[in-house]
């Protein structure tokens, strides 16, 4: 039973109780519905809430002031239940939470402090919570992630891993442009791709590398790391130019790619040749940024290593061809400082200023037309 509070709770409960964590530890009843407008926020955004927490016998433990209290979902406030519950709420919504010890203060409780009452060990709390507003926190990197469900263990996919997902993509107005992994039937087709292979947008690619098996997260991805300034026709809808997109992602499973350190010499050479071939295809298409990335990946497999004999002409030639190819791509992108580095790796004591860049570019294009990959660039050694 809840004692008298400063809130008016004389209206009817509008929904059935919701077991938020599916373990009976945090149950929500809606007292007042929120705004129907679709909202997207993550763990680093700031939320403003009003709340009042009491023990089962009605004893007041703590309540916010008239303005409310602001905090980030990542940092949390008072007890874990607040951040978890807010993630399920809409602006203006008011709820009453029944909070078991595992989402409150556990078997240790909480001593009284200033204007806060004590919480006995293993106590259940009743919290009236109102979600007032939210604002964006600092943005860093290609994506922002709010974890809805923690995954298993500590292992995450690596570059080149095959991942399988349940995935829903939405626009800011709630329009669903992509959905896979959800079905009413027995057969569910998951969305799968290889990481770090440019098979999906950059923000989604990098976000999945941070997830654990079974983890469920909401991603916010800005246009720069999504579909950019061009319109993109997706499975269910068109993504307009310069759109921020939102994904709900569940990492169902993943199979890690073999690490370079675990490969033998033949496997490293084969992997490098494959990446160089992909780079050449991008050069033909004048996609120099993508070609450069492929050359760099090829070089990771054949970097200077004691397992590669210095006199091995094939390995040295392959390494030199990738350095030269990457340098020419970077020149096309006007990234002369990095191009100089790769020219130096190829020609050692040469300086970029002493190189006829037009001749090198023409030479590179000519050699890209060679069909025999094994003889590629060997005659410039």
C-alpha positions as CSV (number, residue, x, y, z in Angstrom):
1,X,0.0,0.0,0.0
2,X,1.3,3.5,-0.9
3,X,1.0,6.3,1.6
4,X,-0.1,9.8,0.7
5,X,2.1,11.6,-1.8
6,X,2.4,15.1,-3.4
7,X,1.2,13.6,-6.7
8,X,-2.5,13.2,-7.7
9,X,-2.9,9.5,-8.4
10,X,-6.6,9.5,-8.2
11,X,-7.0,8.6,-11.9
12,X,-7.3,5.1,-13.2
13,X,-4.4,2.8,-14.2
14,X,-4.6,2.8,-18.0
15,X,-2.7,-0.3,-18.9
16,X,-2.0,-3.8,-17.5
17,X,1.1,-4.1,-15.4
18,X,4.3,-4.5,-17.5
19,X,7.1,-6.7,-16.3
20,X,10.0,-4.6,-17.8
21,X,12.9,-7.0,-17.1
22,X,10.8,-10.2,-17.5
23,X,11.9,-11.5,-14.1
24,X,9.3,-9.9,-11.9
25,X,11.9,-7.5,-10.4
26,X,10.6,-4.3,-12.0
27,X,6.9,-3.9,-12.7
28,X,5.4,-0.8,-14.3
29,X,1.8,0.4,-14.3
30,X,1.0,3.5,-16.4
31,X,-0.9,6.2,-14.6
32,X,-0.8,8.8,-17.4
33,X,0.1,8.1,-21.0
34,X,2.8,10.0,-22.7
35,X,3.3,11.7,-26.0
36,X,2.7,9.4,-29.0
37,X,5.5,11.1,-30.9
38,X,8.4,8.7,-31.7
39,X,11.4,9.5,-29.6
40,X,15.0,8.3,-29.9
41,X,17.6,8.8,-27.1
42,X,20.5,6.8,-25.9
43,X,22.6,6.1,-22.8
44,X,24.5,9.4,-23.1
45,X,21.5,11.7,-23.4
46,X,20.1,13.7,-20.5
47,X,16.7,12.9,-19.1
48,X,14.6,15.1,-16.7
49,X,12.3,13.2,-14.4
50,X,10.2,13.7,-11.3
51,X,9.9,10.9,-8.8
52,X,8.9,9.9,-5.3
53,X,10.2,6.7,-3.7
54,X,8.6,5.0,-0.7
55,X,8.8,1.7,1.1
56,X,6.0,-0.7,1.0
57,X,4.6,0.7,4.3
58,X,4.4,4.2,2.8
59,X,7.6,5.6,4.4
60,X,9.1,8.3,2.2
61,X,12.6,7.6,1.1
62,X,13.3,10.3,-1.4
63,X,11.5,12.6,-3.8
64,X,12.7,15.1,-6.4
65,X,12.1,18.8,-6.1
66,X,9.4,20.6,-8.2
67,X,11.8,21.0,-11.1
68,X,12.8,17.4,-11.2
69,X,16.3,15.8,-11.5
70,X,18.4,15.5,-14.6
71,X,20.9,12.7,-15.3
72,X,22.2,10.6,-18.1
73,X,20.9,7.1,-18.6
74,X,24.5,5.8,-18.6
75,X,25.2,7.3,-15.2
76,X,21.8,6.7,-13.6
77,X,20.3,8.2,-10.5
78,X,19.1,6.9,-7.1
79,X,18.7,3.3,-8.0
80,X,19.1,1.1,-11.2
81,X,15.3,1.0,-11.7
82,X,15.0,4.6,-12.8
83,X,17.3,4.4,-15.8
84,X,15.8,1.0,-16.9
85,X,12.2,2.3,-16.6
86,X,12.8,5.6,-18.4
87,X,14.1,3.7,-21.4
88,X,10.6,2.2,-21.8
89,X,8.7,5.5,-21.3
90,X,7.5,8.4,-23.5
91,X,7.7,12.2,-22.7
92,X,4.9,13.1,-20.3
93,X,4.2,9.6,-19.2
94,X,3.7,8.9,-15.5
95,X,4.0,5.5,-14.0
96,X,4.2,3.6,-10.7
97,X,7.0,1.1,-10.3
98,X,7.2,-1.8,-8.0
99,X,10.9,-2.3,-7.5
100,X,12.3,-5.5,-6.1
101,X,15.7,-5.4,-4.3
102,X,17.8,-6.5,-7.3
103,X,16.8,-3.2,-9.1
104,X,16.8,-1.2,-5.9
105,X,19.4,-1.4,-3.1
106,X,19.8,-5.2,-2.8
107,X,20.6,-7.1,0.3
108,X,22.6,-4.3,1.8
109,X,20.0,-1.6,1.7
110,X,20.9,2.1,2.0
111,X,21.5,4.2,5.2
112,X,19.7,7.5,5.7
113,X,21.6,10.5,4.3
114,X,20.7,14.2,4.7
115,X,17.1,14.4,3.4
116,X,17.0,10.8,2.2
117,X,15.4,8.1,4.3
118,X,17.0,4.7,4.8
119,X,16.2,1.5,2.8
120,X,16.3,-1.7,4.8
121,X,18.1,-4.8,3.3
122,X,16.0,-6.6,0.7
123,X,13.3,-3.9,0.7
124,X,10.8,-3.5,-2.1
125,X,10.2,0.1,-3.2
126,X,7.2,1.8,-4.8
127,X,8.3,4.7,-7.0
128,X,6.0,7.2,-8.8
129,X,8.0,8.3,-11.9
130,X,7.2,11.0,-14.4
131,X,9.3,11.5,-17.6
132,X,9.4,15.2,-18.2
133,X,11.9,15.7,-21.0
134,X,15.2,14.8,-22.5
135,X,18.1,16.4,-24.5
136,X,21.0,15.1,-26.5
137,X,24.3,14.4,-24.7
138,X,27.7,14.8,-26.4
139,X,28.1,13.0,-29.7
140,X,31.2,11.0,-30.3
141,X,32.1,8.6,-33.1
142,X,30.0,7.0,-35.8
143,X,27.1,5.9,-33.6
144,X,25.5,6.3,-30.3
145,X,24.2,3.2,-28.5
146,X,21.7,2.5,-25.7
147,X,21.8,-1.0,-24.4
148,X,18.3,-2.4,-23.7
149,X,19.5,-5.9,-22.8
150,X,23.0,-7.0,-21.8
151,X,24.6,-9.7,-23.8
152,X,26.5,-12.9,-22.7
153,X,30.2,-13.0,-21.6
154,X,32.9,-10.6,-22.8
155,X,33.5,-11.7,-26.4
156,X,32.6,-9.4,-29.3
157,X,32.8,-9.9,-33.1
158,X,36.1,-9.0,-34.7
159,X,36.8,-7.5,-38.1
160,X,35.7,-10.0,-40.8
161,X,33.3,-11.9,-38.5
162,X,30.0,-13.3,-39.8
163,X,27.2,-11.8,-37.7
164,X,23.5,-12.7,-37.6
165,X,21.1,-10.1,-36.3
166,X,17.5,-9.2,-35.7
167,X,17.3,-5.7,-37.2
168,X,14.7,-2.9,-37.5
169,X,15.7,0.4,-39.1
170,X,13.6,3.6,-38.7
171,X,13.6,7.2,-39.7
172,X,13.1,10.0,-37.2
173,X,9.3,10.1,-37.7
174,X,9.1,6.3,-37.0
175,X,8.9,5.1,-40.6
176,X,10.3,1.6,-40.8
177,X,12.6,1.3,-43.8
178,X,14.2,-2.1,-43.0
179,X,13.1,-5.1,-40.9
180,X,14.5,-8.6,-40.8
181,X,14.6,-11.4,-38.2
182,X,11.0,-11.0,-37.1
183,X,8.3,-13.3,-38.3
184,X,5.1,-14.8,-37.1
185,X,6.0,-18.2,-38.6
186,X,8.5,-20.8,-37.4
187,X,11.1,-19.9,-40.0
188,X,12.9,-16.6,-39.1
189,X,15.4,-15.2,-41.7
190,X,18.0,-13.3,-39.8
191,X,20.0,-10.5,-41.3
192,X,23.6,-11.4,-41.8
193,X,26.8,-9.8,-43.0
194,X,30.6,-9.8,-42.6
195,X,31.9,-6.9,-40.5
196,X,34.5,-4.5,-41.9
197,X,33.6,-5.4,-45.4
198,X,31.5,-2.4,-46.3
199,X,28.4,-4.6,-46.6
200,X,26.3,-2.2,-44.4
201,X,26.5,1.4,-43.4
202,X,29.6,2.4,-41.4
203,X,27.8,3.2,-38.2
204,X,26.0,-0.1,-38.0
205,X,29.2,-2.0,-39.0
206,X,31.2,-0.4,-36.2
207,X,28.4,-0.7,-33.6
208,X,28.1,-4.4,-34.0
209,X,31.8,-4.8,-33.2
210,X,31.0,-3.5,-29.7
211,X,28.1,-5.9,-29.0
212,X,28.0,-9.3,-27.2
213,X,25.9,-12.3,-28.1
214,X,22.3,-11.8,-27.1
215,X,22.7,-8.0,-26.6
216,X,19.9,-5.8,-27.7
217,X,20.6,-2.1,-28.3
218,X,19.2,1.0,-29.9
219,X,21.5,2.8,-32.3
220,X,21.5,6.4,-33.4
221,X,23.5,7.0,-36.6
222,X,24.1,10.4,-38.1
223,X,24.0,10.9,-41.9
224,X,27.8,10.9,-42.3
225,X,27.9,7.3,-41.1
226,X,24.6,6.2,-42.5
227,X,23.4,7.0,-46.1
228,X,25.0,10.4,-46.5
229,X,23.6,13.2,-48.7
230,X,22.0,10.9,-51.2
231,X,18.5,9.4,-51.2
232,X,18.6,5.6,-50.6
233,X,15.9,3.1,-51.5
234,X,15.7,0.5,-48.8
235,X,13.6,-2.6,-48.4
236,X,10.5,-1.0,-47.0
237,X,10.9,2.8,-47.6
238,X,13.1,5.5,-49.0
239,X,15.7,7.1,-46.7
240,X,15.8,10.8,-47.6
241,X,19.1,12.6,-48.0
242,X,21.0,13.7,-44.8
243,X,18.8,11.5,-42.6
244,X,19.7,10.4,-39.1
245,X,18.6,6.7,-38.8
246,X,17.8,4.6,-35.8
247,X,18.2,0.8,-35.5
248,X,17.0,-1.7,-32.9
249,X,19.6,-4.5,-33.1
250,X,19.8,-7.9,-31.4
251,X,23.1,-9.8,-32.0
252,X,21.8,-13.3,-32.2
253,X,25.2,-15.0,-33.1
254,X,28.6,-14.5,-34.6
255,X,31.5,-16.5,-35.9
256,X,34.8,-14.7,-35.6
257,X,37.2,-14.4,-38.5
258,X,40.6,-16.1,-38.2
259,X,43.1,-13.7,-36.7
260,X,46.1,-12.8,-38.8
261,X,48.4,-14.1,-36.0
262,X,46.8,-17.5,-36.4
263,X,47.3,-17.8,-40.2
264,X,50.2,-19.5,-41.9
265,X,52.2,-17.9,-44.7
266,X,50.0,-19.3,-47.5
267,X,46.8,-18.1,-45.8
268,X,48.2,-14.6,-45.4
269,X,49.3,-14.4,-49.0
270,X,45.9,-15.7,-50.2
271,X,44.0,-13.2,-48.1
272,X,46.2,-10.3,-49.2
273,X,45.8,-11.2,-52.9
274,X,42.0,-11.2,-52.4
275,X,42.0,-7.8,-50.8
276,X,44.2,-6.4,-53.6
277,X,41.9,-7.8,-56.2
278,X,39.0,-6.0,-54.5
279,X,41.0,-2.8,-54.4
280,X,41.7,-3.0,-58.1
281,X,38.0,-3.3,-58.8
282,X,37.3,-0.2,-56.8
283,X,40.1,1.6,-58.8
284,X,38.4,0.7,-62.0
285,X,35.2,2.2,-60.6
286,X,37.1,5.4,-59.5
287,X,36.2,4.7,-55.9
288,X,39.6,5.6,-54.5
289,X,38.6,5.8,-50.8
290,X,37.3,2.3,-50.9
291,X,40.2,1.0,-52.9
292,X,42.6,2.6,-50.4
293,X,40.9,0.7,-47.5
294,X,41.3,-2.6,-49.4
295,X,45.0,-2.0,-50.0
296,X,45.5,-1.2,-46.4
297,X,43.7,-4.4,-45.4
298,X,45.9,-6.4,-47.8
299,X,49.0,-4.9,-46.2
300,X,47.9,-6.0,-42.7
301,X,48.2,-9.6,-43.9
302,X,51.7,-9.2,-45.4
303,X,53.4,-6.7,-43.1
304,X,57.0,-7.2,-42.3
305,X,57.1,-10.5,-40.4
306,X,59.8,-13.0,-39.5
307,X,57.6,-15.7,-41.2
308,X,58.2,-13.9,-44.6
309,X,61.7,-14.4,-46.0
310,X,63.1,-11.1,-47.3
311,X,64.3,-12.8,-50.5
312,X,60.8,-14.1,-51.3
313,X,60.1,-12.2,-54.5
314,X,56.3,-12.9,-54.5
315,X,55.8,-11.5,-51.0
316,X,58.0,-8.5,-51.5
317,X,56.3,-7.8,-54.8
318,X,52.9,-8.1,-53.4
319,X,53.7,-5.8,-50.5
320,X,55.3,-3.2,-52.8
321,X,52.3,-3.3,-55.2
322,X,49.9,-2.7,-52.4
323,X,51.9,0.2,-51.0
324,X,52.2,1.8,-54.5
325,X,48.5,1.2,-55.3
326,X,47.4,2.7,-52.0
327,X,49.7,5.7,-52.5
328,X,48.2,6.4,-55.9
329,X,44.7,6.2,-54.5
330,X,45.6,8.6,-51.7
331,X,47.0,11.0,-54.3
332,X,43.7,10.9,-56.1
333,X,42.1,11.8,-52.8
334,X,44.7,14.6,-52.3
335,X,45.9,13.1,-49.1
336,X,49.6,13.7,-50.0
337,X,51.0,13.3,-46.5
338,X,49.7,9.7,-46.2
339,X,50.6,9.0,-49.9
340,X,54.1,10.0,-49.1
341,X,54.3,7.4,-46.4
342,X,53.2,4.6,-48.7
343,X,55.6,5.8,-51.4
344,X,58.4,5.7,-48.9
345,X,57.4,2.2,-47.8
346,X,57.6,1.2,-51.4
347,X,60.6,3.1,-52.5
348,X,62.3,3.5,-49.2
349,X,64.6,6.5,-49.6
350,X,62.6,8.3,-52.3
351,X,60.8,11.5,-51.4
352,X,57.3,12.3,-52.8
353,X,58.6,15.7,-54.1
354,X,61.1,13.8,-56.3
355,X,58.4,11.6,-57.9
356,X,56.6,12.5,-61.1
357,X,53.1,11.9,-59.7
358,X,51.4,12.0,-63.0
359,X,53.7,9.3,-64.4
360,X,53.2,7.1,-61.4
361,X,49.4,7.5,-61.6
362,X,49.5,6.6,-65.3
363,X,51.8,3.7,-64.6
364,X,49.5,2.5,-61.9
365,X,46.4,2.6,-64.1
366,X,48.2,0.7,-66.8
367,X,49.4,-2.0,-64.5
368,X,45.9,-2.4,-63.0
369,X,44.8,-3.7,-66.4
370,X,47.0,-6.7,-66.2
371,X,45.0,-9.9,-65.9
372,X,47.7,-12.0,-64.3
373,X,47.5,-11.2,-60.6
374,X,50.7,-13.0,-59.9
375,X,52.7,-10.7,-62.2
376,X,51.0,-7.5,-60.9
377,X,53.6,-4.8,-60.4
378,X,56.5,-7.2,-60.2
379,X,58.3,-5.4,-63.0
380,X,58.5,-2.1,-61.1
381,X,60.6,-3.7,-58.3
